[in-house]
């Protein structure tokens, strides 16, 4: 029995906004069912023509996603309980890969030692020093 894939799921698939397991399941269905490719093509055609649903605009602009600043505050436990709970829900239950990646990046930055940071700054400086012009 084939799984019914909704328009919203296909739109989210195109935006890579689904959890990896769902992305993989839809990918398999796309390979087995040519009519889904036709539906994807229609979605892209609609987008190219400038027609967007409220849901598409909401997802594309990530209106439900917390800012990177709020994610940093979440890591530091510096938000009120309501905001902490929302971010936890957004990442763990909704499965927002965009925010999870941002949070992982912030964790890595937080864990870096001063030595690692200084080595990176030195490399940046050395790689750009020859491109800077001397003032006369």
C-alpha positions in Angstrom: 0.0 0.0 0.0 1.4 3.4 -1.0 1.5 6.2 1.5 -0.6 9.3 0.8 1.8 12.3 0.5 0.2 15.7 1.1 0.9 18.9 -0.8 2.4 20.4 2.4 4.8 17.4 2.7 6.0 17.9 -0.9 6.5 21.6 -0.3 8.5 20.9 2.8 10.4 18.2 0.9 11.5 20.8 -1.7 12.6 23.1 1.1 14.4 20.3 2.9 12.4 21.1 6.0 11.5 17.6 7.0 13.3 15.3 9.4 15.8 13.0 7.6 13.6 9.9 7.9 10.7 11.6 6.2 12.9 13.1 3.5 14.2 9.5 2.8 10.6 8.1 2.7 9.4 10.7 0.3 12.5 10.2 -1.9 11.7 6.5 -2.1 8.1 7.3 -3.0 9.2 9.7 -5.7 11.3 7.0 -7.3 8.4 4.6 -7.3 5.6 7.0 -8.3 6.0 9.2 -11.3 2.8 11.2 -10.5 4.6 12.6 -7.4 7.3 14.1 -9.7 4.5 15.7 -11.7 3.1 17.2 -8.5 6.6 18.5 -7.6 6.9 20.0 -11.0 3.6 21.8 -10.5 4.7 23.2 -7.2 7.9 24.5 -8.7 6.0 26.0 -11.6 3.6 27.8 -9.2 6.6 29.1 -7.3 8.3 30.3 -10.4 5.1 32.1 -11.4 5.2 33.9 -8.0 2.2 32.1 -6.5 2.8 31.2 -2.8 0.5 29.9 -0.1 0.6 31.4 3.4 2.1 28.1 4.6 4.9 28.3 2.0 5.7 31.9 3.0 5.7 30.9 6.7 8.1 28.0 6.1 10.3 29.8 3.7 10.9 32.8 6.0 11.1 30.5 9.0 8.7 32.5 11.1 8.4 29.8 13.8 12.2 29.5 14.1 14.0 31.2 17.0 16.8 33.6 16.1 20.4 32.6 16.4 20.7 35.0 19.3 17.8 33.2 21.1 19.4 29.8 20.4 22.6 31.1 22.0 20.6 32.3 25.0 19.0 28.8 25.1 22.4 27.2 25.3 23.3 29.5 28.2 19.9 28.8 29.9 19.3 32.6 29.8 15.7 32.5 28.6 12.5 32.4 30.6 10.9 29.0 31.0 8.4 29.6 28.3 11.0 30.4 25.7 13.2 27.5 26.8 10.3 25.1 26.5 9.4 26.4 23.0 12.9 26.1 21.6 13.2 22.6 23.1 9.9 21.6 21.5 10.8 23.2 18.2 14.0 21.3 17.9 13.1 18.0 19.5 9.5 17.5 18.6 9.1 19.5 15.4 12.5 18.4 14.3 13.6 21.6 12.7 16.9 20.7 11.0 17.8 24.4 10.4 17.6 25.3 14.1 19.3 22.0 15.2 22.2 22.8 12.9 22.5 26.3 14.2 22.4 25.0 17.7 25.1 22.5 17.0 27.3 25.2 15.4 26.8 27.4 18.5 27.7 24.5 20.8 30.9 23.9 18.8 31.8 27.5 19.1 31.1 27.5 22.8 33.3 24.4 23.2 36.3 25.8 21.3 39.4 26.7 23.4 41.1 30.1 23.2 44.0 28.3 21.5 41.9 27.0 18.7 40.3 30.4 18.2 43.7 32.1 18.1 45.1 29.6 15.5 42.1 30.2 13.3 42.5 34.0 13.5 46.2 33.7 12.7 45.3 31.6 9.6 42.7 34.1 8.5 45.2 37.0 8.9 47.9 35.1 7.0 45.6 34.2 4.2 44.5 37.8 3.7 47.6 39.8 4.6 48.9 39.8 1.0 45.6 41.1 -0.3 45.7 44.2 1.9 47.1 47.4 0.4 49.5 49.6 2.2 48.4 53.2 2.7 50.7 55.8 1.2 
